[in-house]
Amino acid sequence: MKDKRINTKDLIEKIEKMTKARIASQEVVPLDQFREAKKKLDPKIILVIEDDETMRLAMKRILESEGYVTKLAADGTELSTVLDDHPVDLILMDVGLPWVNGFELAQLLKDHRDLKKIPLVFVSGKASEDDMKKAFDLGADDYIKKPFDVEKLKKTVETLLKLNP
């Protein structure tokens, strides 16, 4: 049986080269156009770890509408598969995950030499002062309470990605 996978790496490289050349040939590139082109050529990858499928898919739609590539995991078990296949630029995580909760998972991520520098944001309905303190003590960069303001989520992601290029 023949392998029917198509290797498009060379095609993508040619398209990127042509796009960059055309942008570079313009005398002045509006900043918004430059940012949009850069986002398309080098999209940031956001990992959403959320056990509620509706919330997980809603966050995916929000992030992808902003030009981010979004990877999904329902719990810590799925996390390992996603991380093996894709480097991520930012993690959005719920606290109330099955089996290994978000705080435990955050501790494991922050203890890992290759993952500890990835910005981490908790997005959770559990938002007591103790929960928030625990999150920041574990190294979280922010904590967004559910139900969340979509604009706040977008701004938080954008800001953390700018601070951690």
BELWOZI-V177921 format. One record per residue. SS is DSSP state (h for helix, s for strand, l for the rest). PHI is phi in whole degrees, 0 to 359 (* if undefined). PSI is psi in degrees with one decimal (999 if undefined). Layout:
# BELWOZI-V177921
{{SS:PHI:PSI} {SS:PHI:PSI}}
This chain:
# BELWOZI-V177921
{{l:*:131.2} {l:279:146.2} {l:284:120.4} {l:262:10.1} {l:291:141.8} {l:252:128.1} {l:271:112.9} {l:252:10.4} {h:302:-46.7} {h:294:-36.7} {h:296:-45.6} {h:298:-43.7} {h:299:-40.7} {h:294:-42.5} {h:296:-44.4} {h:298:-41.9} {h:297:-43.8} {h:295:-42.4} {h:297:-46.8} {h:298:-41.6} {h:296:-41.7} {h:292:-39.5} {h:295:-43.1} {h:294:-28.8} {h:284:-14.8} {l:285:140.3} {l:297:-49.9} {l:229:126.8} {l:256:121.8} {l:302:140.3} {h:303:-41.7} {h:297:-38.9} {h:293:-40.7} {h:299:-47.6} {h:299:-41.5} {h:295:-42.8} {h:295:-42.6} {h:297:-41.2} {h:298:-38.1} {h:287:-37.7} {h:281:-29.8} {l:223:67.1} {l:291:142.0} {l:280:145.8} {s:254:123.0} {s:250:130.9} {s:258:125.3} {s:252:119.1} {s:249:104.6} {l:210:127.0} {l:281:-23.4} {l:277:115.2} {h:299:-40.0} {h:298:-45.3} {h:293:-40.9} {h:300:-46.0} {h:289:-34.8} {h:297:-44.7} {h:296:-38.1} {h:300:-46.8} {h:298:-43.9} {h:300:-48.9} {h:292:-41.1} {h:291:-28.8} {h:293:-18.5} {l:265:2.9} {l:94:7.2} {l:272:149.6} {s:274:131.4} {s:241:126.9} {s:251:145.3} {s:238:144.0} {s:217:136.7} {l:274:-20.3} {l:195:-176.7} {h:297:-30.6} {h:295:-44.1} {h:288:-24.5} {h:303:-44.2} {h:298:-37.7} {h:295:-43.8} {h:295:-45.6} {h:292:-31.1} {h:294:-33.9} {h:268:-26.3} {l:217:126.8} {l:289:144.7} {l:241:152.8} {l:259:-19.6} {s:199:147.5} {s:238:129.8} {s:250:125.9} {s:220:139.7} {l:279:156.2} {l:276:-42.7} {l:277:64.2} {l:267:150.6} {l:287:153.9} {l:69:-66.3} {l:242:113.8} {l:288:170.9} {h:299:-36.8} {h:294:-43.3} {h:296:-41.6} {h:294:-39.9} {h:300:-42.4} {h:299:-42.9} {h:296:-41.1} {h:295:-44.3} {h:288:-20.0} {h:274:-12.5} {l:275:128.4} {l:300:-33.1} {l:269:-15.0} {l:249:-13.6} {l:295:-22.4} {l:269:-5.3} {l:289:126.2} {s:302:139.4} {s:232:128.6} {s:235:126.2} {s:276:135.2} {s:234:104.8} {s:209:152.8} {l:281:-19.0} {l:279:102.8} {l:221:43.6} {l:287:165.6} {h:302:-40.1} {h:297:-42.0} {h:297:-44.9} {h:294:-41.2} {h:298:-44.8} {h:299:-41.6} {h:299:-47.8} {h:291:-34.3} {h:297:-30.9} {l:280:-7.4} {l:106:11.1} {l:296:145.6} {l:271:-23.0} {s:197:168.4} {s:218:118.1} {s:247:126.7} {s:274:135.5} {l:276:146.9} {l:292:140.8} {l:257:158.1} {l:279:122.7} {h:302:-41.5} {h:295:-37.3} {h:295:-42.3} {h:300:-48.3} {h:300:-44.7} {h:294:-41.3} {h:299:-47.1} {h:299:-49.1} {h:301:-45.9} {h:297:-46.9} {h:294:-35.2} {h:290:-34.1} {h:291:-38.1} {h:285:-21.7} {l:232:69.7} {l:294:999}}
